[in-house]
Amino acid sequence: MRYNVKVITRAKTNRVVEEQGRLKVYLAAPPVEGRANEDLIKVLTEHFGVKRRQVTILLGKKSRNKVVEIR
């Protein structure tokens, strides 16, 4: 399944909010050296209860708006 994701970095806590056909993911990590992308994958694996290898960032690796595939 593919999801449109908006990432908000430097939040107080990590959390996932579903709104208007997309996911809004709040991450405590700053967008430096790919740490936010790593945390995004970790948060989504916990939220959906899947393994890490089942989550892939398809588009937007350097953007706030991403397309993520969860298999």
C-alpha positions as CSV (number, residue, x, y, z in Angstrom):
1,M,0.0,0.0,0.0
2,R,1.2,3.5,-0.8
3,Y,0.8,6.5,1.5
4,N,1.3,10.2,1.1
5,V,3.2,11.3,4.1
6,K,4.0,14.8,5.4
7,V,6.9,14.8,7.9
8,I,7.2,17.4,10.7
9,T,10.7,17.3,12.2
10,R,12.0,18.5,15.6
11,A,8.7,17.6,17.3
12,K,8.5,16.8,21.0
13,T,7.5,13.2,20.4
14,N,7.2,10.7,17.6
15,R,3.6,10.1,16.5
16,V,1.5,9.4,13.5
17,V,-1.7,11.3,12.7
18,E,-4.1,10.3,9.8
19,E,-5.8,13.2,8.1
20,Q,-7.5,13.9,4.8
21,G,-6.2,10.9,3.0
22,R,-2.6,11.2,4.1
23,L,-0.4,10.6,7.1
24,K,1.2,13.4,9.1
25,V,4.2,12.0,11.0
26,Y,5.8,14.0,13.8
27,L,9.5,13.2,14.4
28,A,11.8,14.3,17.2
29,A,14.9,13.9,14.9
30,P,16.3,16.8,12.9
31,P,16.5,16.5,9.1
32,V,20.3,16.0,9.2
33,E,22.2,13.2,7.4
34,G,19.1,11.0,6.8
35,R,18.3,10.6,10.5
36,A,14.7,11.8,10.0
37,N,14.2,9.3,7.2
38,E,15.5,6.5,9.4
39,D,13.2,7.6,12.3
40,L,10.3,7.8,9.8
41,I,10.8,4.2,8.8
42,K,11.1,3.1,12.5
43,V,7.9,5.0,13.5
44,L,5.9,3.6,10.6
45,T,7.0,0.0,11.3
46,E,5.8,0.4,14.9
47,H,2.5,2.1,13.8
48,F,1.6,-0.5,11.2
49,G,3.2,-3.5,12.9
50,V,5.4,-4.6,10.0
51,K,9.1,-5.3,9.6
52,R,11.6,-2.7,8.6
53,R,12.2,-4.2,5.2
54,Q,8.5,-3.8,4.4
55,V,8.7,0.0,4.5
56,T,10.2,1.9,1.6
57,I,10.4,5.6,0.8
58,L,9.6,5.8,-2.9
59,L,9.7,9.6,-3.4
60,G,10.8,12.6,-1.5
61,K,13.9,11.5,0.4
62,K,14.9,15.1,0.8
63,S,11.5,16.6,1.1
64,R,8.8,17.0,3.8
65,N,6.3,15.4,1.5
66,K,7.0,11.8,0.8
67,V,5.4,8.7,-0.8
68,V,6.0,5.6,1.3
69,E,5.2,2.0,0.3
70,I,4.3,-0.5,3.0
71,R,4.2,-4.1,1.9
